[in-house]
Amino acid sequence: MSMKLYVGNLPHQMTEEELNILFSEAGHVASAKIINDRQTGQPRGFGFVEMETKLEGQKAISMINGRSVDGRPLAVNEAKPQQKGSFGGGGRGGYR
């Protein structure tokens, strides 16, 4: 059973490959994704890493949470499940 982790406070120049390498210290990385802003395409400073097992996920949290990367302490914890039907944003704009 895999474990999905939220990774916050990422340096904006960090790549998904670098994120993958960082988390591979704790075990097998199934995926690493940095979230970009839809309008600007710039990194938003957070991402998600999926570790292949829950044990590797917990090891990654204990090894990497609080670690300083380019002067920024990373925040790593278990990702909360995505809400069904939640696509962000709110109103329907100006339709009448």
ROBAPA-580217 format. One record per residue: residue in one letter; x, y, z of N, C-alpha, C, O, CB in turn. Coordinates in nm, 4 decimals, padded with zeros to 6 digits, always signed. Last residue first. Glycine has a CB too. Example, Ala and Ser with C-alpha at 12.3 -4.5 7.8 and 13.67 -1.06 7.14 Angstrom:
BEGIN
ATOM_rest_n.east_n.north_n.up_ca.east_ca.north_ca.up_c.east_c.north_c.up_o.east_o.north_o.up_cb.east_cb.north_cb.up
ATOM_S_+01.2850_-00.2250_+00.7080_+01.3670_-00.1060_+00.7140_+01.2900_+00.0030_+00.7870_+01.3409_+00.1138_+00.8039_+01.4084_-00.0598_+00.5725
ATOM_A_+01.3190_-00.5690_+00.7800_+01.2300_-00.4500_+00.7800_+01.3200_-00.3300_+00.7800_+01.4236_-00.3319_+00.8465_+01.1308_-00.4473_+00.9046
This chain:
BEGIN
ATOM_rest_n.east_n.north_n.up_ca.east_ca.north_ca.up_c.east_c.north_c.up_o.east_o.north_o.up_cb.east_cb.north_cb.up
ATOM_R_-02.6109_+03.4227_-01.6121_-02.7447_+03.4522_-01.5549_-02.8509_+03.3844_-01.6373_-02.9695_+03.3961_-01.6067_-02.7717_+03.6052_-01.5489
ATOM_Y_-02.2695_+03.4112_-01.5273_-02.3801_+03.3523_-01.6025_-02.5121_+03.3831_-01.5338_-02.5238_+03.3709_-01.4119_-02.3614_+03.2001_-01.6172
ATOM_G_-02.0210_+03.5058_-01.4268_-02.1316_+03.5978_-01.4525_-02.2469_+03.5404_-01.5315_-02.3173_+03.6161_-01.5983_-02.0810_+03.7148_-01.5233
ATOM_G_-01.9100_+03.2529_-01.1977_-01.8829_+03.3660_-01.2858_-02.0089_+03.4463_-01.3100_-02.0950_+03.4541_-01.2224_-01.8248_+03.3182_-01.4184
ATOM_R_-01.9800_+03.0693_-01.0118_-01.9971_+03.0300_-01.1511_-01.9700_+03.1456_-01.2464_-02.0039_+03.1370_-01.3644_-02.1370_+02.9767_-01.1734
ATOM_G_-01.7508_+03.0410_-00.7266_-01.8713_+03.0771_-00.8016_-01.8698_+03.0355_-00.9460_-01.7744_+02.9759_-00.9961_-01.8920_+03.2223_-00.7950
ATOM_G_-01.4704_+02.8815_-00.6857_-01.5986_+02.8912_-00.6167_-01.7104_+02.9145_-00.7139_-01.7600_+02.8211_-00.7768_-01.5962_+03.0015_-00.5138
ATOM_G_-01.1698_+02.6844_-00.6569_-01.2524_+02.7929_-00.7111_-01.3882_+02.7927_-00.6456_-01.4158_+02.7103_-00.5584_-01.2674_+02.7800_-00.8633
ATOM_G_-01.1661_+02.3219_-00.6580_-01.1129_+02.4538_-00.6272_-01.2020_+02.5616_-00.6863_-01.2982_+02.5323_-00.7573_-00.9698_+02.4681_-00.6796
ATOM_F_-01.3070_+02.0993_-00.6980_-01.2152_+02.1360_-00.8047_-01.1541_+02.2728_-00.7802_-01.0969_+02.3329_-00.8711_-01.2864_+02.1339_-00.9387
ATOM_S_-01.4442_+01.8410_-00.5433_-01.3814_+01.9684_-00.5117_-01.2782_+02.0002_-00.6193_-01.1747_+01.9344_-00.6289_-01.3157_+01.9652_-00.3706
ATOM_G_-01.5445_+01.5883_-00.5801_-01.6186_+01.6994_-00.6376_-01.5590_+01.8355_-00.6083_-01.6181_+01.9369_-00.6453_-01.7574_+01.6963_-00.5887
ATOM_K_-01.4041_+01.4736_-00.2793_-01.4747_+01.4403_-00.4030_-01.5529_+01.5628_-00.4501_-01.6181_+01.6312_-00.3713_-01.5699_+01.3183_-00.3822
ATOM_Q_-01.0915_+01.5927_-00.1651_-01.2364_+01.5932_-00.1476_-01.3027_+01.5607_-00.2811_-01.2625_+01.6136_-00.3847_-01.2859_+01.7307_-00.0932
ATOM_Q_-00.8098_+01.3825_-00.1326_-00.8757_+01.4899_-00.2061_-01.0261_+01.4792_-00.1861_-01.0820_+01.3695_-00.1896_-00.8397_+01.4845_-00.3570
ATOM_P_-00.6696_+01.3068_+00.1880_-00.7392_+01.2628_+00.0659_-00.8104_+01.3812_-00.0003_-00.8643_+01.4685_+00.0677_-00.8413_+01.1500_+00.0985
ATOM_K_-00.3662_+01.4707_+00.2765_-00.5065_+01.4428_+00.3079_-00.5746_+01.3996_+00.1787_-00.5415_+01.4500_+00.0714_-00.5783_+01.5684_+00.3715
ATOM_A_-00.0411_+01.3309_+00.2967_-00.1391_+01.4117_+00.2230_-00.2798_+01.3709_+00.2649_-00.3086_+01.2530_+00.2859_-00.1209_+01.3954_+00.0689
ATOM_E_+00.1693_+01.3448_+00.5753_+00.0822_+01.2616_+00.4934_-00.0223_+01.3497_+00.4276_-00.0849_+01.4329_+00.4933_+00.0154_+01.1501_+00.5778
ATOM_N_+00.4331_+01.5926_+00.5320_+00.3382_+01.5136_+00.6100_+00.2484_+01.4331_+00.5162_+00.2513_+01.4509_+00.3944_+00.2530_+01.6049_+00.7018
ATOM_V_+00.6888_+01.8241_+00.5503_+00.6482_+01.6969_+00.4904_+00.5502_+01.6272_+00.5842_+00.5804_+01.6053_+00.7015_+00.7719_+01.6060_+00.4618
ATOM_A_+00.8357_+02.1176_+00.4719_+00.7264_+02.0643_+00.5533_+00.6768_+01.9381_+00.4835_+00.6282_+01.9443_+00.3705_+00.6097_+02.1702_+00.5723
ATOM_L_+01.1752_+02.2284_+00.4759_+01.0645_+02.1588_+00.4096_+00.9615_+02.1113_+00.5114_+00.9958_+02.0704_+00.6224_+01.1169_+02.0394_+00.3281
ATOM_P_+01.3148_+02.5400_+00.5214_+01.2814_+02.4147_+00.5899_+01.1589_+02.3498_+00.5254_+01.0514_+02.4097_+00.5211_+01.2556_+02.4400_+00.7405
ATOM_R_+01.5414_+02.6788_+00.2975_+01.3979_+02.6690_+00.3292_+01.3711_+02.5362_+00.4002_+01.4016_+02.4303_+00.3454_+01.3104_+02.6808_+00.1992
ATOM_G_+01.8015_+02.6850_+00.2071_+01.7632_+02.7774_+00.3130_+01.6164_+02.7738_+00.3522_+01.5714_+02.8565_+00.4315_+01.7974_+02.9138_+00.2721
ATOM_D_+01.8092_+02.4729_+00.0251_+01.8284_+02.6108_-00.0228_+01.7773_+02.7123_+00.0790_+01.7172_+02.8133_+00.0422_+01.7568_+02.6313_-00.1575
ATOM_V_+01.6472_+02.2991_+00.2637_+01.6900_+02.2867_+00.1245_+01.6926_+02.4280_+00.0675_+01.5894_+02.4950_+00.0623_+01.5942_+02.1912_+00.0409
ATOM_S_+01.6467_+02.1562_+00.5793_+01.6654_+02.2799_+00.5053_+01.7188_+02.2494_+00.3656_+01.8213_+02.1830_+00.3501_+01.7611_+02.3745_+00.5806
ATOM_R_+01.3944_+01.9478_+00.7131_+01.5274_+01.9593_+00.6519_+01.5342_+02.0871_+00.5689_+01.4399_+02.1216_+00.4976_+01.5592_+01.8349_+00.5634
ATOM_G_+01.1324_+01.9220_+00.7941_+01.2170_+02.0173_+00.8661_+01.3567_+02.0340_+00.8078_+01.4301_+02.1243_+00.8482_+01.2289_+01.9750_+01.0077
ATOM_N_+01.1178_+01.5923_+00.6851_+01.0409_+01.7022_+00.7433_+01.1332_+01.7925_+00.8252_+01.2035_+01.7455_+00.9146_+00.9256_+01.6479_+00.8317
ATOM_I_+01.2956_+01.3807_+00.6292_+01.3004_+01.5009_+00.5458_+01.2206_+01.6185_+00.6033_+01.2523_+01.7337_+00.5734_+01.2488_+01.4684_+00.4081
ATOM_M_+01.2734_+01.1611_+00.8076_+01.4049_+01.2012_+00.7554_+01.4057_+01.3418_+00.6962_+01.5040_+01.4145_+00.7105_+01.4502_+01.1029_+00.6502
ATOM_S_+01.0006_+01.1334_+00.8660_+01.0946_+01.1517_+00.9770_+01.2317_+01.2004_+00.9285_+01.2996_+01.2735_+01.0006_+01.1104_+01.0206_+01.0543
ATOM_I_+00.8971_+01.1049_+00.6041_+00.8520_+01.2146_+00.6903_+00.9564_+01.2394_+00.7990_+00.9963_+01.3537_+00.8217_+00.7130_+01.1826_+00.7538
ATOM_A_+01.0285_+00.8692_+00.5226_+01.0538_+00.9949_+00.4509_+01.0127_+01.1146_+00.5362_+01.0841_+01.2147_+00.5409_+00.9779_+00.9971_+00.3162
ATOM_K_+00.9102_+00.6856_+00.6969_+01.0549_+00.7088_+00.7054_+01.0900_+00.8417_+00.6379_+01.1716_+00.9181_+00.6896_+01.1338_+00.5916_+00.6395
ATOM_Q_+00.6514_+00.6911_+00.6016_+00.6772_+00.7373_+00.7385_+00.8255_+00.7664_+00.7590_+00.8620_+00.8603_+00.8297_+00.6294_+00.6326_+00.8408
ATOM_G_+00.6994_+00.5845_+00.3447_+00.6397_+00.7168_+00.3605_+00.6676_+00.7742_+00.4983_+00.7033_+00.8913_+00.5114_+00.4898_+00.7104_+00.3365
ATOM_E_+00.7907_+00.3309_+00.4050_+00.8824_+00.4241_+00.3394_+00.8304_+00.5674_+00.3507_+00.9091_+00.6611_+00.3647_+00.9016_+00.3859_+00.1912
ATOM_L_+00.5494_+00.2324_+00.5160_+00.6714_+00.2364_+00.5970_+00.7726_+00.3351_+00.5380_+00.8331_+00.4135_+00.6110_+00.7339_+00.0956_+00.6073
ATOM_K_+00.3794_+00.2374_+00.2983_+00.3498_+00.3254_+00.4112_+00.4747_+00.3415_+00.4994_+00.5019_+00.4501_+00.5506_+00.2309_+00.2694_+00.4944
ATOM_T_+00.5548_+00.2294_-00.0184_+00.4945_+00.1658_+00.0990_+00.4709_+00.2695_+00.2083_+00.5339_+00.3752_+00.2104_+00.5844_+00.0514_+00.1518
ATOM_E_+00.6259_+00.4084_-00.2246_+00.5655_+00.2792_-00.2583_+00.5023_+00.2084_-00.1395_+00.4055_+00.1343_-00.1569_+00.6688_+00.1899_-00.3190
ATOM_M_+00.5205_+00.7502_-00.1993_+00.6177_+00.6459_-00.1655_+00.5490_+00.5114_-00.1862_+00.4278_+00.5004_-00.1679_+00.6710_+00.6611_-00.0172
ATOM_E_+00.4658_+01.0293_-00.3838_+00.4041_+00.9031_-00.3449_+00.5142_+00.8005_-00.3229_+00.5905_+00.7680_-00.4138_+00.3026_+00.8541_-00.4525
ATOM_V_+00.4562_+01.3680_-00.3160_+00.5436_+01.2547_-00.3439_+00.4701_+01.1303_-00.2977_+00.4180_+01.1257_-00.1863_+00.6837_+01.2691_-00.2727
ATOM_F_+00.3651_+01.6903_-00.4265_+00.3255_+01.5630_-00.3683_+00.4243_+01.4553_-00.4105_+00.4698_+01.4516_-00.5248_+00.1819_+01.5252_-00.4106
ATOM_G_+00.4294_+02.0376_-00.3411_+00.4105_+01.9257_-00.4318_+00.3690_+01.8015_-00.3554_+00.3413_+01.8066_-00.2355_+00.5377_+01.8989_-00.5111
ATOM_F_+00.4875_+02.3951_-00.3508_+00.4528_+02.2688_-00.2858_+00.4323_+02.1608_-00.3902_+00.4197_+02.1877_-00.5097_+00.3263_+02.2843_-00.1991
ATOM_G_+00.5362_+02.6244_-00.4902_+00.6102_+02.6043_-00.3656_+00.5682_+02.4809_-00.2877_+00.6079_+02.4630_-00.1726_+00.5945_+02.7237_-00.2787
ATOM_R_+00.4282_+02.6627_-00.7344_+00.3556_+02.7235_-00.6232_+00.4231_+02.6969_-00.4889_+00.3739_+02.7412_-00.3851_+00.2131_+02.6718_-00.6201
ATOM_P_+00.6099_+02.7486_-01.0315_+00.5872_+02.6574_-00.9192_+00.5208_+02.7305_-00.8028_+00.5526_+02.8462_-00.7752_+00.7200_+02.5943_-00.8733
ATOM_Q_+00.4305_+02.9107_-01.3010_+00.5384_+02.9109_-01.2014_+00.5069_+02.8114_-01.0901_+00.3901_+02.7912_-01.0570_+00.5588_+03.0530_-01.1424
ATOM_G_+00.2218_+02.9426_-01.4691_+00.3069_+02.8263_-01.4936_+00.4224_+02.8159_-01.3953_+00.5034_+02.7237_-01.4040_+00.3610_+02.8310_-01.6338
ATOM_T_+00.0324_+03.1410_-01.4390_+00.1705_+03.1803_-01.4693_+00.2605_+03.0631_-01.5066_+00.3646_+03.0827_-01.5692_+00.2296_+03.2518_-01.3514
ATOM_Q_-00.2201_+03.0043_-01.4076_-00.2059_+03.1253_-01.4887_-00.0614_+03.1497_-01.5325_-00.0357_+03.1761_-01.6500_-00.2566_+03.2457_-01.4112
ATOM_R_-00.1749_+02.7780_-01.2435_-00.2383_+02.7625_-01.3748_-00.2158_+02.8834_-01.4651_-00.1947_+02.8678_-01.5854_-00.3872_+02.7389_-01.3579
ATOM_D_+00.1295_+02.7047_-01.0823_+00.0171_+02.7961_-01.0927_-00.0422_+02.7855_-01.2329_+00.0319_+02.7842_-01.3312_+00.0608_+02.9419_-01.0613
ATOM_N_+00.2197_+02.3603_-01.0186_+00.2431_+02.4908_-01.0806_+00.1143_+02.5722_-01.0829_+00.0044_+02.5168_-01.0852_+00.2983_+02.4741_-01.2237
ATOM_I_+00.3511_+02.1240_-00.7962_+00.2310_+02.1912_-00.8453_+00.2660_+02.3309_-00.8966_+00.3324_+02.4091_-00.8285_+00.1238_+02.1998_-00.7340
ATOM_I_+00.5483_+01.8464_-00.8645_+00.5484_+01.9830_-00.8130_+00.4303_+02.0550_-00.8775_+00.4116_+02.0480_-00.9989_+00.6853_+02.0570_-00.8430
ATOM_K_+00.5573_+01.5079_-00.7860_+00.4913_+01.6107_-00.8668_+00.4981_+01.7439_-00.7951_+00.4587_+01.7546_-00.6790_+00.3446_+01.5729_-00.8962
ATOM_A_+00.6622_+01.1823_-00.8107_+00.6934_+01.3106_-00.7485_+00.6401_+01.4193_-00.8402_+00.6736_+01.4230_-00.9586_+00.8479_+01.3274_-00.7232
ATOM_S_+00.6008_+00.8340_-00.7405_+00.5842_+00.9541_-00.8220_+00.6212_+01.0773_-00.7405_+00.6127_+01.0771_-00.6177_+00.4393_+00.9653_-00.8745
ATOM_A_+00.7235_+00.6308_-00.5959_+00.6334_+00.5939_-00.7057_+00.6113_+00.7129_-00.7985_+00.6038_+00.6965_-00.9203_+00.4981_+00.5432_-00.6507
ATOM_V_+01.0357_+00.5754_-00.4636_+00.9405_+00.6813_-00.4961_+00.8560_+00.6357_-00.6151_+00.9093_+00.6057_-00.7219_+01.0143_+00.8161_-00.5276
ATOM_H_+01.1598_+00.3726_-00.2114_+01.1177_+00.3779_-00.3514_+01.0104_+00.4842_-00.3717_+00.9070_+00.4830_-00.3050_+01.0656_+00.2409_-00.3972
ATOM_G_+01.3451_+00.5565_+00.0423_+01.2876_+00.4356_-00.0165_+01.2485_+00.4589_-00.1621_+01.2969_+00.5514_-00.2273_+01.1655_+00.3897_+00.0640
ATOM_A_+01.4777_+00.7764_+00.1328_+01.3937_+00.7060_+00.2299_+01.3332_+00.5776_+00.1733_+01.2760_+00.4983_+00.2481_+01.2830_+00.7973_+00.2777
ATOM_E_+01.6057_+00.8795_-00.0847_+01.6891_+00.8451_+00.0319_+01.6104_+00.7604_+00.1315_+01.6687_+00.6819_+00.2062_+01.7414_+00.9731_+00.1011
ATOM_S_+01.4096_+00.9603_-00.2534_+01.4580_+00.8234_-00.2738_+01.5550_+00.7820_-00.1632_+01.5843_+00.6633_-00.1483_+01.5261_+00.8108_-00.4109
ATOM_F_+01.3685_+01.2277_-00.2015_+01.2845_+01.1312_-00.1300_+01.3300_+00.9869_-00.1496_+01.2930_+00.8997_-00.0710_+01.1410_+01.1450_-00.1751
ATOM_L_+01.5684_+01.3395_-00.3727_+01.5660_+01.3686_-00.2298_+01.4877_+01.2612_-00.1531_+01.5352_+01.2100_-00.0517_+01.5046_+01.5074_-00.2049
ATOM_I_+01.4840_+01.2476_-00.6258_+01.6142_+01.2054_-00.5715_+01.6179_+01.2247_-00.4204_+01.6650_+01.1372_-00.3478_+01.7292_+01.2844_-00.6378
ATOM_N_+01.2365_+01.3841_-00.6487_+01.2412_+01.2381_-00.6535_+01.3711_+01.1866_-00.5902_+01.3684_+01.0929_-00.5103_+01.2289_+01.1885_-00.7996
ATOM_L_+01.3299_+01.6466_-00.6525_+01.2380_+01.6040_-00.5466_+01.2397_+01.4511_-00.5348_+01.2437_+01.3964_-00.4246_+01.0935_+01.6551_-00.5752
ATOM_E_+01.4742_+01.6439_-00.8898_+01.5446_+01.6664_-00.7631_+01.4595_+01.6225_-00.6440_+01.5113_+01.5679_-00.5466_+01.5825_+01.8145_-00.7488
ATOM_E_+01.2590_+01.6042_-01.0687_+01.3678_+01.5050_-01.0624_+01.4439_+01.5182_-00.9300_+01.4748_+01.4181_-00.8654_+01.4653_+01.5227_-01.1829
ATOM_E_+01.1150_+01.8359_-01.0356_+01.0537_+01.7097_-00.9922_+01.1593_+01.6004_-00.9812_+01.1502_+01.5137_-00.8943_+00.9423_+01.6664_-01.0902
ATOM_T_+01.3359_+02.0977_-00.9113_+01.2680_+02.0225_-01.0175_+01.2056_+01.8958_-00.9596_+01.2389_+01.8538_-00.8488_+01.3671_+01.9868_-01.1318
ATOM_M_+01.3470_+02.4182_-00.7533_+01.3575_+02.2717_-00.7429_+01.2774_+02.2038_-00.8546_+01.1667_+02.2461_-00.8880_+01.3074_+02.2231_-00.6041
ATOM_Q_+01.3088_+02.6881_-00.7506_+01.3918_+02.6353_-00.8595_+01.4046_+02.4825_-00.8553_+01.4662_+02.4235_-00.9440_+01.5303_+02.6981_-00.8537
ATOM_H_+01.1596_+02.7433_-00.5225_+01.0937_+02.7539_-00.6534_+01.1766_+02.6986_-00.7686_+01.1216_+02.6653_-00.8736_+01.0609_+02.8974_-00.6816
ATOM_P_+01.1765_+02.5114_-00.2535_+01.2423_+02.6202_-00.3271_+01.1845_+02.6240_-00.4695_+01.1631_+02.5190_-00.5302_+01.3996_+02.6005_-00.3299
ATOM_L_+00.8742_+02.4317_-00.0752_+00.9789_+02.3930_-00.1715_+01.0448_+02.5162_-00.2318_+00.9770_+02.6154_-00.2587_+00.9200_+02.3047_-00.2837
ATOM_N_+00.6780_+02.4303_+00.1207_+00.7905_+02.5225_+00.1343_+00.9073_+02.4841_+00.0426_+01.0239_+02.5016_+00.0781_+00.8375_+02.5263_+00.2796
ATOM_G_+00.5688_+02.0813_+00.1469_+00.5512_+02.2251_+00.1375_+00.6820_+02.3012_+00.1571_+00.7821_+02.2462_+00.2030_+00.4499_+02.2708_+00.2390
ATOM_V_+00.4392_+01.7919_+00.0362_+00.5687_+01.8540_+00.0612_+00.5529_+02.0044_+00.0392_+00.5268_+02.0494_-00.0724_+00.6808_+01.7937_-00.0320
ATOM_Y_+00.2442_+01.5179_+00.1290_+00.2423_+01.6588_+00.0916_+00.3796_+01.7158_+00.1271_+00.4306_+01.6908_+00.2363_+00.1254_+01.7374_+00.1644
ATOM_L_+00.2477_+01.1812_+00.0146_+00.2966_+01.2838_+00.1056_+00.2795_+01.4221_+00.0441_+00.2976_+01.4411_-00.0762_+00.4439_+01.2588_+00.1410
ATOM_K_+00.0883_+00.8704_+00.0091_+00.1068_+00.9983_-00.0582_+00.1427_+01.1044_+00.0447_+00.0775_+01.1168_+00.1484_-00.0204_+01.0388_-00.1367
ATOM_M_+00.1898_+00.5398_+00.0025_+00.1566_+00.6518_+00.0910_+00.1883_+00.7808_+00.0165_+00.2995_+00.7996_-00.0331_+00.2358_+00.6437_+00.2271
ATOM_S_+00.0714_+00.2094_-00.0992_+00.1548_+00.3297_-00.1101_+00.1071_+00.4374_-00.0127_-00.0006_+00.4274_+00.0460_+00.1530_+00.3842_-00.2548
ATOM_M_+00.0855_-00.1191_+00.0000_+00.0000_+00.0000_+00.0000_+00.0896_+00.1248_+00.0000_+00.1729_+00.1424_+00.0889_-00.0970_+00.0001_+00.1243
